[in-house]
């Protein structure tokens, strides 16, 4: 006769065997295997990217976070969340202030100006609206390289990440007047 303890062990081994067979036969993605192993109840707790309601944020942005302040990052993420698939959005200053819980425009405008100076965004005012263009990280990288704000080690790490993503590396040329590969050195002239 099988005891309750032996039955539990048997069922546990059986479940583990079934999961192992599923992993081998379907090649379940590594992160999904980890999630199932370490967070077994997570299925209903994570955001389902197969549904609408999410935006892409470039992975390489994590290598640039040290070059922006926490409030700037907060504003940048907000703009990413508002941007269309064309990388543009046009919330009012008052909307941004309200949704970020700021005390007024004076707490917003310096961060927008800094993000624009660092080439993370471009802004344009027309017809009573403020338009925000969220740049690809390569634009900010080119600017940080040109101004000497990006170290060789940081560039190496950025290019390692681009290699992992099967994307073209950033040209590390810092010579004045030499455009970096794949980056318009004067994105602000696009408004003309």
Secondary structure, DSSP 8 states (H G I E B T S, - for coil): ---HHHHHHHHHHHHHHHHHHHHHHH---HHHHHHHHH-TTGGGTS--TTSSS-----GGGGGTGGGS-HHHHHHHHHHHHH--TTSEE---HHHHHHHHT-SSGGGTHHHHHHHHHTTSEEEEEETTEEEEEE--HHHHHHHHHHTT-S-HHHHHHHHHHHHHTT---------TT---TT--TTGGGGG-
